[in-house]
Amino acid sequence: MNLDGARAAALVDAVRLASSSSAPVEVGVFPPFPYLADIARRCAGSSVRVGAQNCHAQNSGAFTGESPRRC
């Protein structure tokens, strides 16, 4: 979810509407940290699970599966 707060909220609201607890799949969202609490509140009571992203030095982008650095 490489979005601003308003677009992240709109996306998760649409995901909630489209998902169902009887569906044979699990649905999860991983919002940026600044929106994590709001998105978690929006998903409370639904079948949508909420997780957290890791951190990266870049200002934006999808860096959720990068290789770990060796120190």
PQR file of N, CA, C, O and H, with PARSE charges and radii, in Angstrom:
ATOM      1  N   MET A   1       0.851  -1.184   0.000 -0.4000 1.5000
ATOM      2  CA  MET A   1       0.000   0.000   0.000 -0.0000 2.0000
ATOM      3  C   MET A   1       0.889   1.236   0.000  0.5500 1.7000
ATOM      4  O   MET A   1       1.097   1.859   1.041 -0.5500 1.4000
ATOM      5  N   ASN A   2       1.395   1.578  -1.134 -0.4000 1.5000
ATOM      6  CA  ASN A   2       2.238   2.746  -1.277 -0.0000 2.0000
ATOM      7  C   ASN A   2       1.350   3.949  -1.602  0.5500 1.7000
ATOM      8  O   ASN A   2       1.401   4.491  -2.706 -0.5500 1.4000
ATOM      9  H   ASN A   2       1.226   1.072  -1.980  0.4000 1.0000
ATOM     10  N   LEU A   3       0.532   4.360  -0.619 -0.4000 1.5000
ATOM     11  CA  LEU A   3      -0.487   5.390  -0.814 -0.0000 2.0000
ATOM     12  C   LEU A   3      -0.436   6.416   0.308  0.5500 1.7000
ATOM     13  O   LEU A   3       0.228   6.207   1.323 -0.5500 1.4000
ATOM     14  H   LEU A   3       0.491   3.919   0.278  0.4000 1.0000
ATOM     15  N   ASP A   4      -1.145   7.528   0.116 -0.4000 1.5000
ATOM     16  CA  ASP A   4      -1.307   8.466   1.224 -0.0000 2.0000
ATOM     17  C   ASP A   4      -2.457   7.973   2.105  0.5500 1.7000
ATOM     18  O   ASP A   4      -3.116   6.991   1.766 -0.5500 1.4000
ATOM     19  H   ASP A   4      -1.684   7.697  -0.709  0.4000 1.0000
ATOM     20  N   GLY A   5      -2.700   8.643   3.225 -0.4000 1.5000
ATOM     21  CA  GLY A   5      -3.700   8.185   4.191 -0.0000 2.0000
ATOM     22  C   GLY A   5      -5.105   8.051   3.630  0.5500 1.7000
ATOM     23  O   GLY A   5      -5.780   7.053   3.881 -0.5500 1.4000
ATOM     24  H   GLY A   5      -2.164   9.442   3.500  0.4000 1.0000
ATOM     25  N   ALA A   6      -5.546   9.033   2.882 -0.4000 1.5000
ATOM     26  CA  ALA A   6      -6.918   9.009   2.340 -0.0000 2.0000
ATOM     27  C   ALA A   6      -7.089   7.885   1.321  0.5500 1.7000
ATOM     28  O   ALA A   6      -8.108   7.194   1.322 -0.5500 1.4000
ATOM     29  H   ALA A   6      -4.998   9.844   2.677  0.4000 1.0000
ATOM     30  N   ARG A   7      -6.104   7.704   0.462 -0.4000 1.5000
ATOM     31  CA  ARG A   7      -6.206   6.632  -0.536 -0.0000 2.0000
ATOM     32  C   ARG A   7      -6.053   5.252   0.093  0.5500 1.7000
ATOM     33  O   ARG A   7      -6.669   4.289  -0.365 -0.5500 1.4000
ATOM     34  H   ARG A   7      -5.276   8.265   0.462  0.4000 1.0000
ATOM     35  N   ALA A   8      -5.240   5.152   1.135 -0.4000 1.5000
ATOM     36  CA  ALA A   8      -5.114   3.876   1.854 -0.0000 2.0000
ATOM     37  C   ALA A   8      -6.436   3.512   2.523  0.5500 1.7000
ATOM     38  O   ALA A   8      -6.854   2.355   2.487 -0.5500 1.4000
ATOM     39  H   ALA A   8      -4.740   5.934   1.507  0.4000 1.0000
ATOM     40  N   ALA A   9      -7.095   4.498   3.132 -0.4000 1.5000
ATOM     41  CA  ALA A   9      -8.387   4.260   3.776 -0.0000 2.0000
ATOM     42  C   ALA A   9      -9.441   3.844   2.752  0.5500 1.7000
ATOM     43  O   ALA A   9     -10.221   2.923   2.997 -0.5500 1.4000
ATOM     44  H   ALA A   9      -6.756   5.438   3.162  0.4000 1.0000
ATOM     45  N   ALA A  10      -9.463   4.518   1.612 -0.4000 1.5000
ATOM     46  CA  ALA A  10     -10.433   4.177   0.567 -0.0000 2.0000
ATOM     47  C   ALA A  10     -10.188   2.756   0.052  0.5500 1.7000
ATOM     48  O   ALA A  10     -11.132   2.000  -0.174 -0.5500 1.4000
ATOM     49  H   ALA A  10      -8.830   5.266   1.413  0.4000 1.0000
ATOM     50  N   LEU A  11      -8.925   2.404  -0.130 -0.4000 1.5000
ATOM     51  CA  LEU A  11      -8.605   1.061  -0.618 -0.0000 2.0000
ATOM     52  C   LEU A  11      -9.025  -0.008   0.391  0.5500 1.7000
ATOM     53  O   LEU A  11      -9.633  -1.008   0.010 -0.5500 1.4000
ATOM     54  H   LEU A  11      -8.158   3.018   0.054  0.4000 1.0000
ATOM     55  N   VAL A  12      -8.712   0.189   1.658 -0.4000 1.5000
ATOM     56  CA  VAL A  12      -9.055  -0.829   2.648 -0.0000 2.0000
ATOM     57  C   VAL A  12     -10.565  -0.915   2.846  0.5500 1.7000
ATOM     58  O   VAL A  12     -11.083  -1.996   3.125 -0.5500 1.4000
ATOM     59  H   VAL A  12      -8.218   1.002   1.967  0.4000 1.0000
ATOM     60  N   ASP A  13     -11.272   0.187   2.710 -0.4000 1.5000
ATOM     61  CA  ASP A  13     -12.743   0.133   2.776 -0.0000 2.0000
ATOM     62  C   ASP A  13     -13.295  -0.713   1.624  0.5500 1.7000
ATOM     63  O   ASP A  13     -14.224  -1.498   1.820 -0.5500 1.4000
ATOM     64  H   ASP A  13     -10.851   1.065   2.483  0.4000 1.0000
ATOM     65  N   ALA A  14     -12.728  -0.555   0.433 -0.4000 1.5000
ATOM     66  CA  ALA A  14     -13.162  -1.354  -0.718 -0.0000 2.0000
ATOM     67  C   ALA A  14     -12.814  -2.830  -0.520  0.5500 1.7000
ATOM     68  O   ALA A  14     -13.596  -3.708  -0.886 -0.5500 1.4000
ATOM     69  H   ALA A  14     -11.974   0.082   0.275  0.4000 1.0000
ATOM     70  N   VAL A  15     -11.650  -3.103   0.055 -0.4000 1.5000
ATOM     71  CA  VAL A  15     -11.252  -4.489   0.327 -0.0000 2.0000
ATOM     72  C   VAL A  15     -12.216  -5.121   1.327  0.5500 1.7000
ATOM     73  O   VAL A  15     -12.627  -6.268   1.150 -0.5500 1.4000
ATOM     74  H   VAL A  15     -11.014  -2.390   0.353  0.4000 1.0000
ATOM     75  N   ARG A  16     -12.570  -4.398   2.353 -0.4000 1.5000
ATOM     76  CA  ARG A  16     -13.518  -4.913   3.352 -0.0000 2.0000
ATOM     77  C   ARG A  16     -14.846  -5.255   2.709  0.5500 1.7000
ATOM     78  O   ARG A  16     -15.418  -6.309   2.988 -0.5500 1.4000
ATOM     79  H   ARG A  16     -12.235  -3.467   2.496  0.4000 1.0000
ATOM     80  N   LEU A  17     -15.341  -4.379   1.853 -0.4000 1.5000
ATOM     81  CA  LEU A  17     -16.625  -4.626   1.189 -0.0000 2.0000
ATOM     82  C   LEU A  17     -16.558  -5.837   0.271  0.5500 1.7000
ATOM     83  O   LEU A  17     -17.530  -6.584   0.153 -0.5500 1.4000
ATOM     84  H   LEU A  17     -14.876  -3.523   1.627  0.4000 1.0000
ATOM     85  N   ALA A  18     -15.421  -6.035  -0.378 -0.4000 1.5000
ATOM     86  CA  ALA A  18     -15.288  -7.120  -1.341 -0.0000 2.0000
ATOM     87  C   ALA A  18     -14.987  -8.462  -0.682  0.5500 1.7000
ATOM     88  O   ALA A  18     -15.212  -9.511  -1.285 -0.5500 1.4000
ATOM     89  H   ALA A  18     -14.631  -5.428  -0.282  0.4000 1.0000
ATOM     90  N   SER A  19     -14.482  -8.437   0.546 -0.4000 1.5000
ATOM     91  CA  SER A  19     -14.116  -9.697   1.198 -0.0000 2.0000
ATOM     92  C   SER A  19     -15.268 -10.207   2.049  0.5500 1.7000
ATOM     93  O   SER A  19     -16.172  -9.462   2.427 -0.5500 1.4000
ATOM     94  H   SER A  19     -14.299  -7.584   1.036  0.4000 1.0000
ATOM     95  N   SER A  20     -15.206 -11.476   2.332 -0.4000 1.5000
ATOM     96  CA  SER A  20     -16.247 -12.118   3.116 -0.0000 2.0000
ATOM     97  C   SER A  20     -15.601 -13.140   4.027  0.5500 1.7000
ATOM     98  O   SER A  20     -14.632 -13.794   3.642 -0.5500 1.4000
ATOM     99  H   SER A  20     -14.471 -12.081   2.025  0.4000 1.0000
ATOM    100  N   SER A  21     -16.125 -13.282   5.226 -0.4000 1.5000
ATOM    101  CA  SER A  21     -15.548 -14.249   6.162 -0.0000 2.0000
ATOM    102  C   SER A  21     -15.770 -15.680   5.697  0.5500 1.7000
ATOM    103  O   SER A  21     -15.111 -16.591   6.197 -0.5500 1.4000
ATOM    104  H   SER A  21     -16.912 -12.751   5.539  0.4000 1.0000
ATOM    105  N   SER A  22     -16.681 -15.903   4.754 -0.4000 1.5000
ATOM    106  CA  SER A  22     -16.928 -17.255   4.259 -0.0000 2.0000
ATOM    107  C   SER A  22     -16.092 -17.585   3.018  0.5500 1.7000
ATOM    108  O   SER A  22     -16.176 -18.693   2.489 -0.5500 1.4000
ATOM    109  H   SER A  22     -17.216 -15.163   4.348  0.4000 1.0000
ATOM    110  N   ALA A  23     -15.293 -16.631   2.559 -0.4000 1.5000
ATOM    111  CA  ALA A  23     -14.454 -16.870   1.382 -0.0000 2.0000
ATOM    112  C   ALA A  23     -13.361 -17.881   1.714  0.5500 1.7000
ATOM    113  O   ALA A  23     -12.893 -17.924   2.852 -0.5500 1.4000
ATOM    114  H   ALA A  23     -15.225 -15.731   2.989  0.4000 1.0000
ATOM    115  N   PRO A  24     -12.943 -18.700   0.740 -0.5600 1.5000
ATOM    116  CA  PRO A  24     -11.927 -19.720   1.003  0.2800 2.0000
ATOM    117  C   PRO A  24     -10.498 -19.180   1.008  0.5500 1.7000
ATOM    118  O   PRO A  24      -9.550 -19.964   0.959 -0.5500 1.4000
ATOM    119  N   VAL A  25     -10.325 -17.875   1.064 -0.4000 1.5000
ATOM    120  CA  VAL A  25      -8.994 -17.262   1.100 -0.0000 2.0000
ATOM    121  C   VAL A  25      -8.906 -16.299   2.276  0.5500 1.7000
ATOM    122  O   VAL A  25      -9.920 -15.797   2.760 -0.5500 1.4000
ATOM    123  H   VAL A  25     -11.095 -17.238   1.103  0.4000 1.0000
ATOM    124  N   GLU A  26      -7.680 -16.050   2.728 -0.4000 1.5000
ATOM    125  CA  GLU A  26      -7.459 -15.031   3.751 -0.0000 2.0000
ATOM    126  C   GLU A  26      -7.019 -13.754   3.057  0.5500 1.7000
ATOM    127  O   GLU A  26      -6.230 -13.795   2.113 -0.5500 1.4000
ATOM    128  H   GLU A  26      -6.857 -16.459   2.334  0.4000 1.0000
ATOM    129  N   VAL A  27      -7.529 -12.618   3.521 -0.4000 1.5000
ATOM    130  CA  VAL A  27      -7.197 -11.324   2.943 -0.0000 2.0000
ATOM    131  C   VAL A  27      -6.468 -10.515   4.006  0.5500 1.7000
ATOM    132  O   VAL A  27      -6.904 -10.445   5.155 -0.5500 1.4000
ATOM    133  H   VAL A  27      -8.171 -12.584   4.287  0.4000 1.0000
ATOM    134  N   GLY A  28      -5.354  -9.905   3.611 -0.4000 1.5000
ATOM    135  CA  GLY A  28      -4.599  -9.075   4.542 -0.0000 2.0000
ATOM    136  C   GLY A  28      -4.098  -7.823   3.862  0.5500 1.7000
ATOM    137  O   GLY A  28      -3.875  -7.809   2.651 -0.5500 1.4000
ATOM    138  H   GLY A  28      -5.000  -9.962   2.677  0.4000 1.0000
ATOM    139  N   VAL A  29      -3.924  -6.779   4.635 -0.4000 1.5000
ATOM    140  CA  VAL A  29      -3.353  -5.528   4.146 -0.0000 2.0000
ATOM    141  C   VAL A  29      -2.176  -5.169   5.042  0.5500 1.7000
ATOM    142  O   VAL A  29      -2.169  -5.487   6.231 -0.5500 1.4000
ATOM    143  H   VAL A  29      -4.105  -6.791   5.619  0.4000 1.0000
ATOM    144  N   PHE A  30      -1.189  -4.507   4.465 -0.4000 1.5000
ATOM    145  CA  PHE A  30       0.020  -4.120   5.180 -0.0000 2.0000
ATOM    146  C   PHE A  30       0.281  -2.642   4.909  0.5500 1.7000
ATOM    147  O   PHE A  30       1.115  -2.305   4.068 -0.5500 1.4000
ATOM    148  H   PHE A  30      -1.195  -4.248   3.499  0.4000 1.0000
ATOM    149  N   PRO A  31      -0.422  -1.758   5.612 -0.5600 1.5000
ATOM    150  CA  PRO A  31      -0.307  -0.326   5.347  0.2800 2.0000
ATOM    151  C   PRO A  31       1.002   0.254   5.863  0.5500 1.7000
ATOM    152  O   PRO A  31       1.644  -0.332   6.734 -0.5500 1.4000
ATOM    153  N   PRO A  32       1.399   1.410   5.322 -0.5600 1.5000
ATOM    154  CA  PRO A  32       2.557   2.109   5.868  0.2800 2.0000
ATOM    155  C   PRO A  32       2.319   2.453   7.348  0.5500 1.7000
ATOM    156  O   PRO A  32       1.179   2.662   7.764 -0.5500 1.4000
ATOM    157  N   PHE A  33       3.383   2.508   8.123 -0.4000 1.5000
ATOM    158  CA  PHE A  33       3.274   2.719   9.564 -0.0000 2.0000
ATOM    159  C   PHE A  33       2.397   3.907   9.973  0.5500 1.7000
ATOM    160  O   PHE A  33       1.597   3.763  10.897 -0.5500 1.4000
ATOM    161  H   PHE A  33       4.309   2.338   7.785  0.4000 1.0000
ATOM    162  N   PRO A  34       2.510   5.089   9.320 -0.5600 1.5000
ATOM    163  CA  PRO A  34       1.691   6.218   9.778  0.2800 2.0000
ATOM    164  C   PRO A  34       0.181   5.959   9.727  0.5500 1.7000
ATOM    165  O   PRO A  34      -0.582   6.618  10.434 -0.5500 1.4000
ATOM    166  N   TYR A  35      -0.256   5.002   8.896 -0.4000 1.5000
ATOM    167  CA  TYR A  35      -1.687   4.723   8.740 -0.0000 2.0000
ATOM    168  C   TYR A  35      -2.107   3.421   9.404  0.5500 1.7000
ATOM    169  O   TYR A  35      -3.269   3.026   9.305 -0.5500 1.4000
ATOM    170  H   TYR A  35       0.363   4.467   8.322  0.4000 1.0000
ATOM    171  N   LEU A  36      -1.193   2.756  10.070 -0.4000 1.5000
ATOM    172  CA  LEU A  36      -1.449   1.429  10.625 -0.0000 2.0000
ATOM    173  C   LEU A  36      -2.615   1.424  11.616  0.5500 1.7000
ATOM    174  O   LEU A  36      -3.498   0.573  11.514 -0.5500 1.4000
ATOM    175  H   LEU A  36      -0.249   3.077  10.150  0.4000 1.0000
ATOM    176  N   ALA A  37      -2.636   2.342  12.557 -0.4000 1.5000
ATOM    177  CA  ALA A  37      -3.702   2.367  13.571 -0.0000 2.0000
ATOM    178  C   ALA A  37      -5.064   2.633  12.931  0.5500 1.7000
ATOM    179  O   ALA A  37      -6.045   1.975  13.276 -0.5500 1.4000
ATOM    180  H   ALA A  37      -1.918   3.034  12.640  0.4000 1.0000
ATOM    181  N   ASP A  38      -5.135   3.589  12.003 -0.4000 1.5000
ATOM    182  CA  ASP A  38      -6.409   3.897  11.346 -0.0000 2.0000
ATOM    183  C   ASP A  38      -6.907   2.706  10.528  0.5500 1.7000
ATOM    184  O   ASP A  38      -8.089   2.365  10.575 -0.5500 1.4000
ATOM    185  H   ASP A  38      -4.338   4.124  11.722  0.4000 1.0000
ATOM    186  N   ILE A  39      -6.008   2.080   9.786 -0.4000 1.5000
ATOM    187  CA  ILE A  39      -6.407   0.936   8.966 -0.0000 2.0000
ATOM    188  C   ILE A  39      -6.841  -0.226   9.857  0.5500 1.7000
ATOM    189  O   ILE A  39      -7.808  -0.918   9.539 -0.5500 1.4000
ATOM    190  H   ILE A  39      -5.048   2.356   9.748  0.4000 1.0000
ATOM    191  N   ALA A  40      -6.145  -0.445  10.960 -0.4000 1.5000
ATOM    192  CA  ALA A  40      -6.527  -1.516  11.891 -0.0000 2.0000
ATOM    193  C   ALA A  40      -7.925  -1.263  12.457  0.5500 1.7000
ATOM    194  O   ALA A  40      -8.719  -2.195  12.583 -0.5500 1.4000
ATOM    195  H   ALA A  40      -5.359   0.117  11.218  0.4000 1.0000
ATOM    196  N   ARG A  41      -8.231  -0.015  12.798 -0.4000 1.5000
ATOM    197  CA  ARG A  41      -9.584   0.324  13.279 -0.0000 2.0000
ATOM    198  C   ARG A  41     -10.627   0.066  12.199  0.5500 1.7000
ATOM    199  O   ARG A  41     -11.706  -0.453  12.488 -0.5500 1.4000
ATOM    200  H   ARG A  41      -7.587   0.743  12.695  0.4000 1.0000
ATOM    201  N   ARG A  42     -10.315   0.422  10.968 -0.4000 1.5000
ATOM    202  CA  ARG A  42     -11.256   0.215   9.859 -0.0000 2.0000
ATOM    203  C   ARG A  42     -11.512  -1.266   9.605  0.5500 1.7000
ATOM    204  O   ARG A  42     -12.593  -1.637   9.147 -0.5500 1.4000
ATOM    205  H   ARG A  42      -9.439   0.843  10.733  0.4000 1.0000
ATOM    206  N   CYS A  43     -10.534  -2.108   9.895 -0.4000 1.5000
ATOM    207  CA  CYS A  43     -10.666  -3.549   9.646 -0.0000 2.0000
ATOM    208  C   CYS A  43     -11.200  -4.312  10.849  0.5500 1.7000
ATOM    209  O   CYS A  43     -11.521  -5.495  10.736 -0.5500 1.4000
ATOM    210  H   CYS A  43      -9.656  -1.806  10.266  0.4000 1.0000
ATOM    211  N   ALA A  44     -11.300  -3.662  11.986 -0.4000 1.5000
ATOM    212  CA  ALA A  44     -11.787  -4.335  13.200 -0.0000 2.0000
ATOM    213  C   ALA A  44     -13.171  -4.923  12.955  0.5500 1.7000
ATOM    214  O   ALA A  44     -14.052  -4.252  12.416 -0.5500 1.4000
ATOM    215  H   ALA A  44     -11.039  -2.701  12.079  0.4000 1.0000
ATOM    216  N   GLY A  45     -13.356  -6.166  13.349 -0.4000 1.5000
ATOM    217  CA  GLY A  45     -14.648  -6.822  13.188 -0.0000 2.0000
ATOM    218  C   GLY A  45     -14.878  -7.415  11.811  0.5500 1.7000
ATOM    219  O   GLY A  45     -15.923  -8.015  11.561 -0.5500 1.4000
ATOM    220  H   GLY A  45     -12.641  -6.711  13.787  0.4000 1.0000
ATOM    221  N   SER A  46     -13.914  -7.254  10.915 -0.4000 1.5000
ATOM    222  CA  SER A  46     -14.055  -7.820   9.570 -0.0000 2.0000
ATOM    223  C   SER A  46     -13.141  -9.031   9.440  0.5500 1.7000
ATOM    224  O   SER A  46     -12.405  -9.366  10.368 -0.5500 1.4000
ATOM    225  H   SER A  46     -13.065  -6.767  11.118  0.4000 1.0000
ATOM    226  N   SER A  47     -13.193  -9.675   8.300 -0.4000 1.5000
ATOM    227  CA  SER A  47     -12.321 -10.824   8.054 -0.0000 2.0000
ATOM    228  C   SER A  47     -10.957 -10.402   7.503  0.5500 1.7000
ATOM    229  O   SER A  47     -10.094 -11.251   7.282 -0.5500 1.4000
ATOM    230  H   SER A  47     -13.791  -9.403   7.546  0.4000 1.0000
ATOM    231  N   VAL A  48     -10.756  -9.111   7.283 -0.4000 1.5000
ATOM    232  CA  VAL A  48      -9.495  -8.611   6.735 -0.0000 2.0000
ATOM    233  C   VAL A  48      -8.458  -8.508   7.854  0.5500 1.7000
ATOM    234  O   VAL A  48      -8.702  -7.875   8.882 -0.5500 1.4000
ATOM    235  H   VAL A  48     -11.458  -8.421   7.463  0.4000 1.0000
ATOM    236  N   ARG A  49      -7.310  -9.131   7.645 -0.4000 1.5000
ATOM    237  CA  ARG A  49      -6.233  -9.084   8.625 -0.0000 2.0000
ATOM    238  C   ARG A  49      -5.309  -7.912   8.310  0.5500 1.7000
ATOM    239  O   ARG A  49      -5.178  -7.506   7.155 -0.5500 1.4000
ATOM    240  H   ARG A  49      -7.112  -9.645   6.811  0.4000 1.0000
ATOM    241  N   VAL A  50      -4.674  -7.377   9.340 -0.4000 1.5000
ATOM    242  CA  VAL A  50      -3.789  -6.228   9.180 -0.0000 2.0000
ATOM    243  C   VAL A  50      -2.396  -6.609   9.677  0.5500 1.7000
ATOM    244  O   VAL A  50      -2.250  -7.206  10.743 -0.5500 1.4000
ATOM    245  H   VAL A  50      -4.781  -7.707  10.278  0.4000 1.0000
ATOM    246  N   GLY A  51      -1.387  -6.262   8.905 -0.4000 1.5000
ATOM    247  CA  GLY A  51      -0.001  -6.503   9.285 -0.0000 2.0000
ATOM    248  C   GLY A  51       0.805  -5.238   9.099  0.5500 1.7000
ATOM    249  O   GLY A  51       0.292  -4.226   8.621 -0.5500 1.4000
ATOM    250  H   GLY A  51      -1.506  -5.776   8.038  0.4000 1.0000
ATOM    251  N   ALA A  52       2.071  -5.299   9.478 -0.4000 1.5000
ATOM    252  CA  ALA A  52       2.949  -4.131   9.376 -0.0000 2.0000
ATOM    253  C   ALA A  52       4.067  -4.389   8.381  0.5500 1.7000
ATOM    254  O   ALA A  52       4.512  -5.523   8.204 -0.5500 1.4000
ATOM    255  H   ALA A  52       2.488  -6.121   9.866  0.4000 1.0000
ATOM    256  N   GLN A  53       4.512  -3.321   7.735 -0.4000 1.5000
ATOM    257  CA  GLN A  53       5.621  -3.398   6.797 -0.0000 2.0000
ATOM    258  C   GLN A  53       6.937  -3.225   7.542  0.5500 1.7000
ATOM    259  O   GLN A  53       6.972  -2.730   8.668 -0.5500 1.4000
ATOM    260  H   GLN A  53       4.150  -2.400   7.879  0.4000 1.0000
ATOM    261  N   ASN A  54       8.003  -3.637   6.899 -0.4000 1.5000
ATOM    262  CA  ASN A  54       9.319  -3.351   7.450 -0.0000 2.0000
ATOM    263  C   ASN A  54       9.762  -1.957   6.998  0.5500 1.7000
ATOM    264  O   ASN A  54       8.996  -1.264   6.329 -0.5500 1.4000
ATOM    265  H   ASN A  54       7.975  -4.039   5.984  0.4000 1.0000
ATOM    266  N   CYS A  55      10.944  -1.544   7.337 -0.4000 1.5000
ATOM    267  CA  CYS A  55      11.445  -0.206   6.996 -0.0000 2.0000
ATOM    268  C   CYS A  55      12.475  -0.291   5.882  0.5500 1.7000
ATOM    269  O   CYS A  55      13.114  -1.325   5.687 -0.5500 1.4000
ATOM    270  H   CYS A  55      11.566  -2.107   7.880  0.4000 1.0000
ATOM    271  N   HIS A  56      12.627   0.805   5.155 -0.4000 1.5000
ATOM    272  CA  HIS A  56      13.630   0.890   4.097 -0.0000 2.0000
ATOM    273  C   HIS A  56      14.094   2.332   3.985  0.5500 1.7000
ATOM    274  O   HIS A  56      13.360   3.252   4.348 -0.5500 1.4000
ATOM    275  H   HIS A  56      12.108   1.645   5.313  0.4000 1.0000
ATOM    276  N   ALA A  57      15.279   2.529   3.498 -0.4000 1.5000
ATOM    277  CA  ALA A  57      15.867   3.862   3.396 -0.0000 2.0000
ATOM    278  C   ALA A  57      15.237   4.723   2.309  0.5500 1.7000
ATOM    279  O   ALA A  57      15.348   5.947   2.367 -0.5500 1.4000
ATOM    280  H   ALA A  57      15.874   1.782   3.203  0.4000 1.0000
ATOM    281  N   GLN A  58      14.578   4.121   1.315 -0.4000 1.5000
ATOM    282  CA  GLN A  58      13.963   4.883   0.228 -0.0000 2.0000
ATOM    283  C   GLN A  58      12.705   5.594   0.727  0.5500 1.7000
ATOM    284  O   GLN A  58      12.038   5.109   1.641 -0.5500 1.4000
ATOM    285  H   GLN A  58      14.488   3.126   1.267  0.4000 1.0000
ATOM    286  N   ASN A  59      12.382   6.739   0.130 -0.4000 1.5000
ATOM    287  CA  ASN A  59      11.204   7.509   0.529 -0.0000 2.0000
ATOM    288  C   ASN A  59       9.900   6.811   0.182  0.5500 1.7000
ATOM    289  O   ASN A  59       8.920   6.944   0.915 -0.5500 1.4000
ATOM    290  H   ASN A  59      12.924   7.132  -0.613  0.4000 1.0000
ATOM    291  N   SER A  60       9.864   6.072  -0.916 -0.4000 1.5000
ATOM    292  CA  SER A  60       8.650   5.369  -1.303 -0.0000 2.0000
ATOM    293  C   SER A  60       9.024   4.177  -2.167  0.5500 1.7000
ATOM    294  O   SER A  60      10.141   4.077  -2.676 -0.5500 1.4000
ATOM    295  H   SER A  60      10.659   5.964  -1.512  0.4000 1.0000
ATOM    296  N   GLY A  61       8.073   3.288  -2.317 -0.4000 1.5000
ATOM    297  CA  GLY A  61       8.293   2.112  -3.143 -0.0000 2.0000
ATOM    298  C   GLY A  61       7.931   0.845  -2.399  0.5500 1.7000
ATOM    299  O   GLY A  61       7.692   0.864  -1.191 -0.5500 1.4000
ATOM    300  H   GLY A  61       7.166   3.369  -1.904  0.4000 1.0000
ATOM    301  N   ALA A  62       7.892  -0.249  -3.125 -0.4000 1.5000
ATOM    302  CA  ALA A  62       7.531  -1.532  -2.544 -0.0000 2.0000
ATOM    303  C   ALA A  62       8.800  -2.307  -2.219  0.5500 1.7000
ATOM    304  O   ALA A  62       9.287  -3.073  -3.050 -0.5500 1.4000
ATOM    305  H   ALA A  62       8.086  -0.265  -4.106  0.4000 1.0000
ATOM    306  N   PHE A  63       9.330  -2.119  -1.040 -0.4000 1.5000
ATOM    307  CA  PHE A  63      10.552  -2.782  -0.600 -0.0000 2.0000
ATOM    308  C   PHE A  63      10.211  -3.775   0.502  0.5500 1.7000
ATOM    309  O   PHE A  63      10.801  -3.728   1.582 -0.5500 1.4000
ATOM    310  H   PHE A  63       8.934  -1.496  -0.365  0.4000 1.0000
ATOM    311  N   THR A  64       9.271  -4.669   0.242 -0.4000 1.5000
ATOM    312  CA  THR A  64       8.821  -5.613   1.280 -0.0000 2.0000
ATOM    313  C   THR A  64       9.421  -6.989   1.147  0.5500 1.7000
ATOM    314  O   THR A  64       9.154  -7.848   1.987 -0.5500 1.4000
ATOM    315  H   THR A  64       8.792  -4.708  -0.635  0.4000 1.0000
ATOM    316  N   GLY A  65      10.220  -7.237   0.128 -0.4000 1.5000
ATOM    317  CA  GLY A  65      10.793  -8.560  -0.037 -0.0000 2.0000
ATOM    318  C   GLY A  65      12.272  -8.505  -0.358  0.5500 1.7000
ATOM    319  O   GLY A  65      12.838  -9.450  -0.909 -0.5500 1.4000
ATOM    320  H   GLY A  65      10.437  -6.538  -0.555  0.4000 1.0000
ATOM    321  N   GLU A  66      12.893  -7.387  -0.009 -0.4000 1.5000
ATOM    322  CA  GLU A  66      14.305  -7.219  -0.358 -0.0000 2.0000
ATOM    323  C   GLU A  66      15.194  -8.170   0.448  0.5500 1.7000
ATOM    324  O   GLU A  66      14.809  -8.650   1.515 -0.5500 1.4000
ATOM    325  H   GLU A  66      12.434  -6.619   0.438  0.4000 1.0000
ATOM    326  N   SER A  67      16.361  -8.424  -0.072 -0.4000 1.5000
ATOM    327  CA  SER A  67      17.314  -9.292   0.614 -0.0000 2.0000
ATOM    328  C   SER A  67      17.885  -8.569   1.830  0.5500 1.7000
ATOM    329  O   SER A  67      18.120  -7.362   1.781 -0.5500 1.4000
ATOM    330  H   SER A  67      16.674  -8.034  -0.938  0.4000 1.0000
ATOM    331  N   PRO A  68      18.109  -9.302   2.918 -0.5600 1.5000
ATOM    332  CA  PRO A  68      18.705  -8.656   4.100  0.2800 2.0000
ATOM    333  C   PRO A  68      20.151  -8.264   3.821  0.5500 1.7000
ATOM    334  O   PRO A  68      20.858  -8.940   3.074 -0.5500 1.4000
ATOM    335  N   ARG A  69      20.574  -7.176   4.422 -0.4000 1.5000
ATOM    336  CA  ARG A  69      21.957  -6.733   4.291 -0.0000 2.0000
ATOM    337  C   ARG A  69      22.811  -7.423   5.343  0.5500 1.7000
ATOM    338  O   ARG A  69      22.361  -7.691   6.457 -0.5500 1.4000
ATOM    339  H   ARG A  69      20.000  -6.626   5.029  0.4000 1.0000
ATOM    340  N   ARG A  70      24.023  -7.698   4.972 -0.4000 1.5000
ATOM    341  CA  ARG A  70      24.985  -8.256   5.929 -0.0000 2.0000
ATOM    342  C   ARG A  70      25.798  -7.121   6.503  0.5500 1.7000
ATOM    343  O   ARG A  70      26.268  -6.252   5.768 -0.5500 1.4000
ATOM    344  H   ARG A  70      24.388  -7.480   4.067  0.4000 1.0000
ATOM    345  N   CYS A  71      25.966  -7.123   7.808 -0.4000 1.5000
ATOM    346  CA  CYS A  71      26.752  -6.065   8.464 -0.0000 2.0000
ATOM    347  C   CYS A  71      28.148  -6.539   8.765  0.5500 1.7000
ATOM    348  O   CYS A  71      28.951  -5.785   9.315 -0.5500 1.4000
ATOM    349  H   CYS A  71      25.584  -7.829   8.405  0.4000 1.0000
TER
END
